């Protein structure tokens, strides 16, 4: 039996099939949470956004016009909720530190790794997060969608309501700014990404 598409599940959910909607939630919940986490830098807030995203999607299913894919529509809800949460904060977001949930994978020691290389990796990840946080809202959001979550330029354009050419420019500009920031912090972006074991955005 073939796996149902998002659109097939969405169409079933609109007729009252809650199990179909549950499948959509299970299929996309982790990615929605990851996007919210990178935008908000707070696990609890990201979990709240992920939950609220699907609550709102369920309530608004009948308003979906079908011009985009269901998952891009759901992503748009998540991004808008996250942006609203950021804008409503009363204080500035603190600088990246060891408590930043985005750094968890970088802060896990790797068996047999040279201590100096491990320290460099952790410092580079911290500098990278600082650079991402310094970007404008539009550049940061686009970078997270395309380079962190792997969304295509076409889908990012649908999610953010911007032309594909604008998405491509934002990604290019964000990457340029990230690399400039790493250089000012004393890192070679190419060498640092290799040491981190992961390419830079």
N, CA, C and O of each residue as an XYZ file, in Angstrom:
804
protein
N       0.850     -1.197      0.000
C       0.000      0.000      0.000
C       0.883      1.243      0.000
O       1.789      1.368      0.823
N       0.615      2.159     -0.924
C       1.442      3.352     -1.043
C       1.158      4.327      0.097
O       0.064      4.354      0.660
N       2.171      5.121      0.416
C       2.024      6.122      1.468
C       1.199      7.291      0.944
O       1.522      7.835     -0.111
N       0.152      7.690      1.642
C      -0.682      8.798      1.156
C       0.086     10.111      1.142
O       0.917     10.360      2.015
N      -0.190     10.942      0.161
C       0.448     12.247      0.076
C      -0.141     13.181      1.127
O      -1.190     12.906      1.709
N       0.555     14.287      1.356
C       0.032     15.289      2.286
C      -1.337     15.784      1.839
O      -2.246     15.961      2.651
N      -1.467     16.003      0.532
C      -2.736     16.540      0.034
C      -3.871     15.537      0.226
O      -4.994     15.918      0.556
N      -3.572     14.253      0.017
C      -4.600     13.228      0.218
C      -5.026     13.187      1.685
O      -6.215     13.099      1.992
N      -4.052     13.252      2.580
C      -4.369     13.251      4.008
C      -5.153     14.502      4.390
O      -6.090     14.445      5.186
N      -4.755     15.623      3.815
C      -5.426     16.884      4.135
C      -6.875     16.851      3.659
O      -7.782     17.289      4.366
N      -7.082     16.327      2.453
C      -8.447     16.234      1.922
C      -9.307     15.329      2.800
O     -10.481     15.614      3.035
N      -8.715     14.238      3.282
C      -9.461     13.347      4.173
C      -9.768     14.040      5.499
O     -10.859     13.902      6.050
N      -8.782     14.787      5.997
C      -8.972     15.486      7.272
C     -10.089     16.516      7.171
O     -10.824     16.736      8.134
N     -10.215     17.143      6.018
C     -11.252     18.168      5.844
C     -12.654     17.569      5.863
O     -13.634     18.282      6.078
N     -12.750     16.272      5.640
C     -14.060     15.614      5.701
C     -14.362     15.090      7.102
O     -15.396     14.462      7.332
N     -13.436     15.357      8.046
C     -13.661     14.935      9.419
C     -12.831     13.749      9.861
O     -13.022     13.236     10.964
N     -11.906     13.303      9.015
C     -11.057     12.164      9.355
C      -9.911     12.641     10.241
O      -8.895     13.125      9.742
N     -10.075     12.504     11.546
C      -9.058     12.997     12.479
C      -7.778     12.161     12.430
O      -6.695     12.672     12.718
N      -7.894     10.886     12.069
C      -6.698     10.049     11.961
C      -5.804     10.541     10.830
O      -4.579     10.511     10.946
N      -6.415     10.994      9.737
C      -5.633     11.527      8.620
C      -4.882     12.776      9.066
O      -3.717     12.967      8.715
N      -5.554     13.624      9.840
C      -4.871     14.821     10.330
C      -3.765     14.431     11.297
O      -2.704     15.055     11.314
N      -4.007     13.402     12.101
C      -2.979     12.920     13.014
C      -1.738     12.454     12.278
O      -0.620     12.653     12.752
N      -1.927     11.836     11.123
C      -0.782     11.416     10.317
C       0.007     12.623      9.819
O       1.237     12.593      9.781
N      -0.698     13.678      9.439
C      -0.020     14.904      9.016
C       0.806     15.489     10.158
O       1.937     15.933      9.961
N       0.227     15.482     11.343
C       0.941     16.003     12.511
C       2.213     15.200     12.749
O       3.291     15.771     12.915
N       2.090     13.884     12.765
C       3.259     13.036     13.020
C       4.314     13.195     11.933
O       5.510     13.089     12.205
N       3.878     13.445     10.717
C       4.806     13.572      9.592
C       5.619     14.860      9.669
O       6.786     14.876      9.279
N       5.020     15.934     10.165
C       5.679     17.245     10.094
C       6.002     17.875     11.449
O       6.629     18.934     11.497
N       5.592     17.253     12.534
C       5.760     17.867     13.847
C       7.221     18.148     14.186
O       7.544     19.222     14.693
N       8.103     17.191     13.910
C       9.514     17.364     14.271
C      10.137     18.537     13.517
O      10.909     19.307     14.089
N       9.803     18.672     12.238
C      10.381     19.765     11.450
C       9.820     21.113     11.886
O      10.548     22.104     11.945
N       8.536     21.150     12.190
C       7.937     22.396     12.668
C       8.592     22.812     13.983
O       8.896     23.986     14.194
N       8.801     21.842     14.857
C       9.454     22.131     16.138
C      10.874     22.642     15.911
O      11.297     23.600     16.557
N      11.611     22.010     14.999
C      13.001     22.415     14.747
C      13.074     23.849     14.225
O      13.927     24.627     14.654
N      12.185     24.194     13.305
C      12.164     25.567     12.789
C      11.865     26.549     13.914
O      12.529     27.577     14.040
N      10.864     26.231     14.729
C      10.502     27.116     15.842
C      11.649     27.235     16.842
O      11.894     28.315     17.380
N      12.349     26.135     17.089
C      13.464     26.159     18.037
C      14.576     27.070     17.545
O      15.133     27.846     18.322
N      14.903     26.983     16.266
C      15.958     27.838     15.723
C      15.535     29.304     15.693
O      16.375     30.197     15.798
N      14.254     29.547     15.553
C      13.790     30.930     15.539
C      13.696     31.510     16.947
O      14.015     32.679     17.164
N      13.252     30.684     17.911
C      12.956     31.180     19.258
C      14.060     30.907     20.275
O      14.160     31.607     21.283
N      14.897     29.884     20.017
C      15.979     29.510     20.928
C      15.460     29.142     22.313
O      16.115     29.405     23.321
N      14.290     28.540     22.354
C      13.686     28.172     23.633
C      12.861     26.908     23.406
O      11.910     26.913     22.625
N      13.228     25.826     24.093
C      12.557     24.545     23.870
C      11.068     24.608     24.185
O      10.238     24.172     23.387
N      10.736     25.154     25.351
C       9.333     25.200     25.758
C       8.513     26.046     24.793
O       7.406     25.670     24.409
N       9.068     27.195     24.403
C       8.352     28.069     23.471
C       8.190     27.389     22.118
O       7.144     27.513     21.481
N       9.224     26.671     21.677
C       9.146     25.969     20.393
C       8.088     24.872     20.433
O       7.360     24.670     19.462
N       8.005     24.169     21.551
C       6.980     23.135     21.703
C       5.585     23.750     21.661
O       4.670     23.195     21.054
N       5.433     24.904     22.314
C       4.138     25.593     22.305
C       3.755     26.024     20.895
O       2.604     25.881     20.481
N       4.734     26.552     20.161
C       4.471     26.997     18.791
C       4.083     25.818     17.913
O       3.148     25.913     17.119
N       4.799     24.704     18.053
C       4.490     23.520     17.247
C       3.068     23.034     17.526
O       2.323     22.706     16.603
N       2.705     22.993     18.797
C       1.359     22.544     19.162
C       0.301     23.512     18.641
O      -0.707     23.091     18.074
N       0.534     24.807     18.835
C      -0.438     25.806     18.403
C      -0.572     25.824     16.880
O      -1.651     26.091     16.350
N       0.523     25.539     16.184
C       0.482     25.495     14.718
C      -0.551     24.489     14.233
O      -1.361     24.798     13.360
N      -0.524     23.293     14.795
C      -1.447     22.256     14.330
C      -2.871     22.494     14.829
O      -3.835     22.112     14.166
N      -3.002     23.117     15.984
C      -4.344     23.480     16.457
C      -4.977     24.468     15.478
O      -6.135     24.320     15.085
N      -4.198     25.472     15.095
C      -4.731     26.483     14.171
C      -4.970     25.905     12.784
O      -5.948     26.245     12.118
N      -4.068     25.027     12.355
C      -4.249     24.398     11.046
C      -5.529     23.573     11.024
O      -6.270     23.601     10.041
N      -5.789     22.846     12.093
C      -6.996     22.023     12.163
C      -8.250     22.894     12.103
O      -9.214     22.566     11.412
N      -8.222     24.004     12.834
C      -9.389     24.885     12.873
C      -9.614     25.609     11.547
O     -10.743     25.962     11.205
N      -8.521     25.827     10.805
C      -8.623     26.634      9.582
C      -8.586     25.797      8.310
O      -8.446     26.346      7.217
N      -8.709     24.488      8.431
C      -8.598     23.619      7.255
C      -9.534     24.013      6.121
O      -9.158     23.959      4.950
N     -10.744     24.406      6.470
C     -11.725     24.714      5.430
C     -11.363     25.969      4.643
O     -11.881     26.190      3.549
N     -10.470     26.792      5.202
C     -10.070     28.016      4.500
C      -8.883     27.788      3.568
O      -8.508     28.688      2.816
N      -8.289     26.600      3.608
C      -7.153     26.290      2.735
C      -7.632     26.267      1.288
O      -8.552     25.525      0.942
N      -6.995     27.097      0.435
C      -7.489     27.237     -0.937
C      -6.848     26.270     -1.923
O      -7.256     26.213     -3.083
N      -5.855     25.513     -1.481
C      -5.261     24.500     -2.347
C      -4.251     25.006     -3.346
O      -3.745     24.223     -4.149
N      -3.935     26.298     -3.326
C      -2.976     26.830     -4.301
C      -1.541     26.446     -3.967
O      -0.677     26.454     -4.844
N      -1.283     26.110     -2.712
C       0.039     25.640     -2.297
C      -0.110     24.243     -1.719
O      -1.224     23.741     -1.562
N       1.011     23.623     -1.405
C       0.956     22.319     -0.763
C       0.554     22.495      0.705
O       0.886     23.511      1.315
N      -0.151     21.523      1.272
C      -0.572     21.655      2.671
C       0.575     21.936      3.633
O       0.425     22.719      4.571
N       1.733     21.291      3.402
C       2.803     21.477      4.379
C       3.389     22.889      4.324
O       3.840     23.404      5.347
N       3.390     23.533      3.133
C       3.875     24.911      3.090
C       2.890     25.839      3.800
O       3.289     26.826      4.419
N       1.612     25.516      3.705
C       0.583     26.290      4.411
C       0.764     26.142      5.918
O       0.658     27.119      6.661
N       1.038     24.913      6.368
C       1.265     24.664      7.796
C       2.533     25.381      8.260
O       2.556     25.980      9.335
N       3.583     25.316      7.446
C       4.825     26.015      7.786
C       4.585     27.507      7.935
O       5.128     28.139      8.841
N       3.771     28.075      7.047
C       3.506     29.511      7.110
C       2.860     29.878      8.440
O       3.179     30.909      9.032
N       1.953     29.027      8.904
C       1.327     29.260     10.210
C       2.391     29.252     11.303
O       2.400     30.122     12.174
N       3.289     28.266     11.254
C       4.336     28.139     12.276
C       5.275     29.336     12.270
O       5.599     29.883     13.324
N       5.709     29.742     11.086
C       6.641     30.873     10.982
C       5.986     32.149     11.494
O       6.613     32.923     12.217
N       4.733     32.372     11.126
C       4.042     33.579     11.589
C       3.863     33.576     13.105
O       4.013     34.613     13.751
N       3.545     32.418     13.672
C       3.408     32.327     15.127
C       4.745     32.605     15.814
O       4.798     33.309     16.822
N       5.821     32.045     15.259
C       7.146     32.256     15.848
C       7.560     33.720     15.754
O       8.091     34.280     16.713
N       7.319     34.337     14.603
C       7.671     35.751     14.438
C       6.865     36.627     15.394
O       7.400     37.571     15.975
N       5.590     36.315     15.556
C       4.760     37.086     16.493
C       5.274     36.935     17.924
O       5.268     37.891     18.699
N       5.717     35.725     18.262
C       6.252     35.492     19.606
C       7.532     36.289     19.822
O       7.744     36.853     20.896
N       8.385     36.336     18.802
C       9.637     37.096     18.903
C       9.342     38.581     19.071
O       9.949     39.251     19.906
N       8.411     39.091     18.277
C       8.096     40.523     18.324
C       7.437     40.928     19.634
O       7.521     42.087     20.043
N       6.783     39.979     20.292
C       6.079     40.303     21.532
C       6.978     40.235     22.759
O       6.560     40.609     23.855
N       8.211     39.760     22.583
C       9.125     39.667     23.719
C       9.447     41.060     24.245
O       9.641     42.004     23.478
N       9.498     41.167     25.565
C       9.720     42.463     26.197
C      11.198     42.813     26.315
O      11.555     43.984     26.438
N      12.059     41.793     26.278
C      13.494     42.045     26.413
C      14.216     41.424     25.239
O      13.694     40.533     24.570
N      15.425     41.905     24.996
C      16.216     41.381     23.894
C      16.619     39.939     24.163
O      16.803     39.535     25.312
N      16.752     39.168     23.087
C      17.195     37.788     23.223
C      18.654     37.772     23.646
O      19.465     38.467     23.035
N      19.022     36.997     24.678
C      20.409     36.972     25.138
C      21.341     36.364     24.107
O      20.911     35.646     23.204
N      22.627     36.663     24.254
C      23.619     36.119     23.332
C      23.696     34.610     23.479
O      23.363     34.058     24.527
N      24.141     33.946     22.412
C      24.274     32.492     22.447
C      25.270     32.081     23.519
O      26.324     32.700     23.663
N      24.936     31.029     24.277
C      25.853     30.504     25.281
C      25.649     29.001     25.374
O      24.944     28.416     24.552
N      26.261     28.373     26.371
C      26.192     26.914     26.459
C      24.784     26.416     26.734
O      24.513     25.228     26.557
N      23.876     27.293     27.165
C      22.498     26.886     27.414
C      21.614     27.024     26.176
O      20.438     26.663     26.205
N      22.179     27.542     25.098
C      21.428     27.703     23.857
C      21.092     26.313     23.313
O      22.007     25.548     23.006
N      19.808     25.963     23.186
C      19.448     24.607     22.732
C      19.938     24.283     21.331
O      20.055     23.110     20.976
N      20.226     25.300     20.530
C      20.734     25.044     19.188
C      22.141     24.455     19.210
O      22.588     23.870     18.224
N      22.839     24.611     20.340
C      24.226     24.166     20.425
C      24.371     22.759     20.993
O      25.489     22.270     21.156
N      23.262     22.109     21.293
C      23.353     20.818     21.970
C      24.206     19.813     21.210
O      25.054     19.142     21.798
N      23.982     19.706     19.896
C      24.749     18.723     19.128
C      26.227     19.073     19.105
O      27.077     18.183     19.061
N      26.540     20.366     19.137
C      27.939     20.785     19.112
C      28.614     20.565     20.453
O      29.827     20.365     20.518
N      27.830     20.602     21.525
C      28.399     20.513     22.864
C      28.536     19.079     23.363
O      29.039     18.846     24.462
N      28.091     18.121     22.557
C      28.252     16.714     22.918
C      29.640     16.259     22.490
O      29.985     16.329     21.311
N      30.424     15.800     23.434
C      31.783     15.360     23.127
C      31.745     14.130     22.226
O      30.891     13.257     22.379
N      32.682     14.078     21.289
C      32.768     12.954     20.375
C      33.923     12.061     20.794
O      35.016     12.548     21.085
N      33.686     10.759     20.825
C      34.708      9.813     21.268
C      35.983      9.965     20.446
O      35.956      9.948     19.216
N      37.090     10.112     21.149
C      38.377     10.171     20.474
C      38.711     11.509     19.851
O      39.754     11.645     19.211
N      37.846     12.504     20.022
C      38.107     13.802     19.399
C      39.190     14.543     20.164
O      39.200     14.560     21.395
N      40.101     15.155     19.420
C      41.157     15.948     20.025
C      40.529     17.107     20.803
O      39.675     17.810     20.262
N      40.935     17.324     22.065
C      40.325     18.386     22.881
C      40.385     19.764     22.237
O      39.436     20.541     22.348
N      41.491     20.077     21.563
C      41.603     21.396     20.940
C      40.623     21.539     19.783
O      40.052     22.608     19.567
N      40.435     20.443     19.038
C      39.480     20.485     17.929
C      38.060     20.601     18.463
O      37.235     21.315     17.893
N      37.773     19.897     19.560
C      36.449     19.979     20.172
C      36.157     21.402     20.636
O      35.058     21.918     20.430
N      37.151     22.035     21.265
C      36.971     23.409     21.744
C      36.722     24.362     20.583
O      35.875     25.251     20.667
N      37.473     24.168     19.490
C      37.294     25.019     18.313
C      35.904     24.845     17.721
O      35.262     25.812     17.311
N      35.446     23.591     17.685
C      34.116     23.310     17.139
C      33.041     24.012     17.956
O      32.126     24.618     17.397
N      33.151     23.931     19.272
C      32.157     24.559     20.133
C      32.171     26.076     19.977
O      31.117     26.710     19.919
N      33.366     26.654     19.910
C      33.471     28.103     19.746
C      32.905     28.543     18.403
O      32.231     29.569     18.307
N      33.187     27.750     17.358
C      32.698     28.104     16.034
C      31.175     28.033     15.967
O      30.541     28.901     15.368
N      30.581     27.000     16.580
C      29.128     26.890     16.589
C      28.514     28.077     17.325
O      27.504     28.630     16.888
N      29.123     28.464     18.438
C      28.614     29.611     19.176
C      28.681     30.879     18.350
O      27.741     31.674     18.342
N      29.809     31.070     17.646
C      29.960     32.249     16.789
C      28.953     32.225     15.649
O      28.430     33.266     15.253
N      28.684     31.035     15.125
C      27.719     30.908     14.037
C      26.320     31.288     14.508
O      25.584     31.968     13.793
N      25.952     30.848     15.714
C      24.643     31.212     16.259
C      24.552     32.716     16.499
O      23.514     33.329     16.248
N      25.640     33.306     16.984
C      25.667     34.760     17.169
C      25.429     35.462     15.839
O      24.679     36.434     15.762
N      26.080     34.956     14.791
C      25.946     35.564     13.468
C      24.510     35.454     12.963
O      23.972     36.411     12.407
N      23.893     34.296     13.153
C      22.504     34.112     12.724
C      21.590     35.082     13.467
O      20.691     35.681     12.877
N      21.832     35.230     14.777
C      20.995     36.122     15.584
C      21.146     37.584     15.178
O      20.240     38.390     15.393
N      22.297     37.926     14.589
C      22.538     39.321     14.210
C      21.875     39.694     12.885
O      21.816     40.872     12.532
N      21.381     38.705     12.155
C      20.753     38.971     10.864
C      19.406     39.661     11.046
O      18.788     39.583     12.108
N      18.970     40.330     10.001
C      17.631     40.913     10.023
C      16.603     39.789     10.079
O      16.913     38.635      9.782
N      15.395     40.131     10.457
C      14.338     39.125     10.591
C      14.125     38.352      9.295
O      14.003     37.127      9.318
N      14.079     39.057      8.166
C      13.806     38.385      6.891
C      14.952     37.473      6.483
O      14.718     36.365      6.000
N      16.199     37.927      6.670
C      17.345     37.088      6.317
C      17.434     35.873      7.234
O      17.680     34.756      6.779
N      17.232     36.101      8.524
C      17.346     35.010      9.498
C      16.284     33.941      9.242
O      16.592     32.749      9.235
N      15.046     34.362      9.034
C      13.961     33.405      8.819
C      14.186     32.605      7.543
O      13.982     31.392      7.523
N      14.605     33.281      6.480
C      14.864     32.596      5.216
C      16.012     31.610      5.356
O      15.934     30.488      4.855
N      17.075     32.022      6.032
C      18.229     31.147      6.225
C      17.844     29.889      7.001
O      18.262     28.786      6.648
N      17.054     30.052      8.047
C      16.638     28.908      8.859
C      15.823     27.925      8.021
O      16.037     26.714      8.091
N      14.895     28.448      7.234
C      14.062     27.573      6.413
C      14.883     26.826      5.366
O      14.760     25.610      5.222
N      15.723     27.563      4.634
C      16.428     26.973      3.492
C      17.673     26.194      3.909
O      17.879     25.066      3.462
N      18.498     26.791      4.760
C      19.805     26.202      5.060
C      19.815     25.304      6.289
O      20.634     24.389      6.379
N      18.929     25.548      7.222
C      18.870     24.703      8.413
C      17.869     23.572      8.217
O      18.166     22.413      8.505
N      16.675     23.917      7.722
C      15.630     22.899      7.586
C      15.601     22.249      6.210
O      14.936     21.228      6.033
N      16.304     22.814      5.233
C      16.377     22.183      3.923
C      15.175     22.407      3.027
O      14.949     21.638      2.093
N      14.396     23.456      3.298
C      13.248     23.774      2.450
C      13.754     24.332      1.117
O      14.716     25.100      1.096
N      13.124     23.958      0.018
C      13.534     24.453     -1.292
C      13.220     25.939     -1.422
O      12.394     26.475     -0.683
N      13.885     26.601     -2.369
C      13.607     28.017     -2.612
C      12.146     28.218     -3.002
O      11.512     29.190     -2.592
N      11.623     27.295     -3.792
C      10.224     27.401     -4.228
C       9.277     27.337     -3.036
O       8.352     28.142     -2.923
N       9.515     26.370     -2.145
C       8.637     26.233     -0.985
C       8.828     27.382     -0.002
O       7.865     27.852      0.603
N      10.075     27.834      0.158
C      10.324     28.974      1.047
C       9.599     30.212      0.534
O       9.082     31.008      1.318
N       9.565     30.366     -0.784
C       8.851     31.500     -1.372
C       7.365     31.430     -1.043
O       6.739     32.447     -0.744
N       6.800     30.215     -1.101
C       5.381     30.041     -0.782
C       5.118     30.287      0.701
O       4.107     30.887      1.065
N       6.027     29.825      1.551
C       5.853     29.984      2.994
C       5.949     31.446      3.405
O       5.162     31.924      4.222
N       6.924     32.157      2.831
C       7.197     33.536      3.243
C       6.487     34.576      2.385
O       6.524     35.767      2.692
N       5.840     34.128      1.311
C       5.131     35.072      0.458
C       6.051     36.020     -0.277
O       5.751     37.206     -0.414
N       7.183     35.495     -0.756
C       8.166     36.312     -1.470
C       8.560     35.607     -2.759
O       8.473     34.381     -2.831
N       8.992     36.348     -3.785
C       9.431     35.715     -5.032
C      10.660     34.832     -4.800
O      11.444     35.071     -3.883
N      10.814     33.808     -5.645
C      11.969     32.922     -5.510
C      13.282     33.684     -5.641
O      14.258     33.369     -4.960
N      13.306     34.687     -6.516
C      14.520     35.476     -6.672
C      14.901     36.188     -5.385
O      16.082     36.311     -5.061
N      13.901     36.653     -4.657
C      14.156     37.306     -3.371
C      14.699     36.310     -2.357
O      15.599     36.629     -1.581
N      14.145     35.099     -2.368
C      14.634     34.051     -1.467
C      16.097     33.747     -1.762
O      16.908     33.639     -0.842
N      16.437     33.610     -3.041
C      17.822     33.316     -3.425
C      18.756     34.431     -2.969
O      19.852     34.163     -2.477
N      18.324     35.684     -3.132
C      19.160     36.812     -2.706
C      19.343     36.802     -1.193
O      20.448     37.027     -0.697
N      18.269     36.544     -0.463
C      18.368     36.527      1.000
C      19.346     35.458      1.477
O      20.149     35.702      2.377
N      19.278     34.269      0.870
C      20.183     33.189      1.260
C      21.630     33.591      0.982
O      22.511     33.394      1.819
N      21.863     34.154     -0.198
C      23.215     34.588     -0.559
C      23.715     35.658      0.406
O      24.851     35.590      0.877
N      22.881     36.632      0.696
C      23.272     37.728      1.578
C      23.492     37.233      3.005
O      24.435     37.659      3.673
N      22.629     36.340      3.473
C      22.784     35.802      4.827
C      24.084     35.019      4.951
O      24.806     35.166      5.937
N      24.383     34.194      3.964
C      25.629     33.427      3.995
C      26.840     34.353      3.994
O      27.816     34.112      4.704
N      26.770     35.412      3.193
C      27.881     36.361      3.141
C      28.116     36.994      4.509
O      29.254     37.116      4.961
N      27.033     37.392      5.157
C      27.151     38.014      6.471
C      27.662     37.027      7.523
O      28.443     37.401      8.398
N      27.225     35.776      7.439
C      27.700     34.774      8.391
C      29.207     34.578      8.257
O      29.930     34.528      9.252
N      29.662     34.468      7.028
C      31.088     34.247      6.807
C      31.910     35.455      7.253
O      32.996     35.301      7.811
N      31.392     36.644      7.006
C      32.087     37.851      7.468
C      32.198     37.857      8.991
O      33.236     38.212      9.550
N      31.115     37.459      9.647
C      31.116     37.437     11.110
C      32.141     36.432     11.629
O      32.871     36.718     12.578
N      32.195     35.254     11.005
C      33.153     34.241     11.446
C      34.590     34.724     11.263
O      35.451     34.462     12.103
N      34.839     35.423     10.171
C      36.187     35.951      9.929
C      36.560     36.962     11.009
O      37.685     36.951     11.508
N      35.614     37.840     11.372
C      35.911     38.838     12.408
C      36.144     38.180     13.764
O      36.813     38.752     14.624
N      35.597     36.984     13.959
C      35.809     36.246     15.202
C      37.064     35.379     15.149
O      37.382     34.671     16.105
N      37.780     35.441     14.012
C      39.036     34.712     13.904
C      38.926     33.318     13.337
O      39.869     32.534     13.444
N      37.783     32.984     12.729
C      37.596     31.660     12.139
C      37.715     31.730     10.629
O      37.275     32.694     10.003
N      38.312     30.701     10.053
C      38.266     30.513      8.608
C      36.993     29.719      8.343
O      36.912     28.564      8.763
N      35.994     30.283      7.665
C      34.714     29.589      7.485
C      34.839     28.196      6.893
O      34.125     27.284      7.309
N      35.740     28.014      5.921
C      35.873     26.706      5.286
C      36.525     25.701      6.233
O      36.057     24.570      6.360
N      37.602     26.112      6.892
C      38.291     25.217      7.818
C      37.407     24.912      9.016
O      37.342     23.772      9.476
N      36.726     25.942      9.519
C      35.879     25.748     10.694
C      34.740     24.790     10.411
O      34.399     23.962     11.255
N      34.142     24.896      9.221
C      33.031     24.004      8.900
C      33.507     22.572      8.792
O      32.787     21.649      9.174
N      34.717     22.372      8.275
C      35.257     21.019      8.170
C      35.522     20.440      9.553
O      35.251     19.266      9.807
N      36.055     21.274     10.448
C      36.327     20.806     11.803
C      35.047     20.494     12.550
O      35.007     19.600     13.395
N      34.002     21.239     12.231
C      32.729     21.006     12.910
C      32.075     19.725     12.437
O      31.174     19.196     13.088
N      32.539     19.226     11.293
C      31.934     18.010     10.763
C      30.609     18.281     10.101
O      29.814     17.368      9.882
N      30.371     19.543      9.782
C      29.082     19.919      9.199
C      29.280     21.194      8.415
O      29.931     22.123      8.895
N      28.727     21.256      7.213
C      28.876     22.452      6.406
C      28.147     23.632      7.005
O      27.116     23.472      7.659
N      28.678     24.804      6.782
C      28.009     26.012      7.241
C      26.774     26.258      6.399
O      26.686     25.780      5.267
N      25.815     27.002      6.942
C      24.624     27.331      6.150
C      25.006     28.068      4.885
O      24.134     28.427      4.093
